[in-house]
């Protein structure tokens, strides 16, 4: 650990201010710079009823930030020569060819261009805990949107990428095991959970929802991609079975220290502490905007700032990702305001975890905006 003491004090003050002035409840923030942990801060409570304080080991639901791990798993398989972005998914997962999907490629899936943003019939809080049930249902889907148009896979993204990885893995490991053995263990990461062990359950922070994931009419594209009965809310994602299931698009339970180390590998050109998972060239390719910027019907007909590598990118007009500044910065926001990012130009990687689920309407509404500015200023970036 190589904490920058002056910078850490400045960021701690910003974190404390978010609790005092922004209505935050419990927060963790960690940052790496060029491979070194330089910021590791926390404040507030993990549970209001018991008064349990947040510490550096507290775990938080990070929702769609999990998609960054799923995308990285696909890149690892490609790095190993087991996968080609431009081959049809059905070459690896034959069942996926059903109902006109035989030409959809791995790259299409990374770029949210499959035309199948919807979750399959029978999706419930119980069935999202059954990997094979959901994967089979996704394989049987019929596209509802053109393949050449974006259609954000709000929930299904993790199963599509995860099943591609499982099918190309010579050991055919469960995706949860693949993440642990191919990402977490090589990088010395302890708490990047996509399906928790029983022993860590007491460390998870309680979620407090401030209408961050309201219900939408069932016929909308958004509600088809993220059905109302499995919305990203405490009533679903605090269920013991859901916490223990591998839900690779939205089910991650991380702490900031571990998540920042994951992003640090990406910010450091695919290598960390002598362990290389990805080539610098692959990171560079992942930091390019995806082709086209058409409005996304799932994302309320707004353009989405997505990269070719399955990540988001900084946008001045998108409050969810505004704090992650940088021309080539890749990031992923999670429901309720979680955010992690990697800037390969500065070498900065940041993870922000909290338990107050909110939806920022402007960049200044995001509790991380002032914290992120403090991180960059205190590190001279």
Buried (B, 14 or more C-beta within 10 A) or exposed (E): EEBBEEBBEBBBBBBBBBBEEBEBBBBBBBBBBEBBBBBBBBBBBBBEEEEBEBEEBBBBBBBBBBBBBBBBBBBBBBBEEBBBBEEBBBBBBEBBBBEEBEEBBBBBBBBBBBBBBBBBEEBEBBBBBBBEBBBBBBBBBEBBBEBEBBBBBBBBBBBBBBBBBBBBBEEEBBBBBBBBEBBBEBBEBEBBBBBBEEEBEEBBBBBBBEEBBEEBEEEBBBBBBBBBBBBBBBEBBEBEEBBBBBBBBBBBBBBBBBBBBBBBBBBBBBBBEEEBBBBEEBBBBBBEEBEEEEEBBBBEEEBBBBBBBBBBBBBEEBBBBBBBBBEBBBBBBBBBBBBBBBBBEBBBBBBBBBBBBBBBEEBEBBBBBBBBEBBBEBBEB
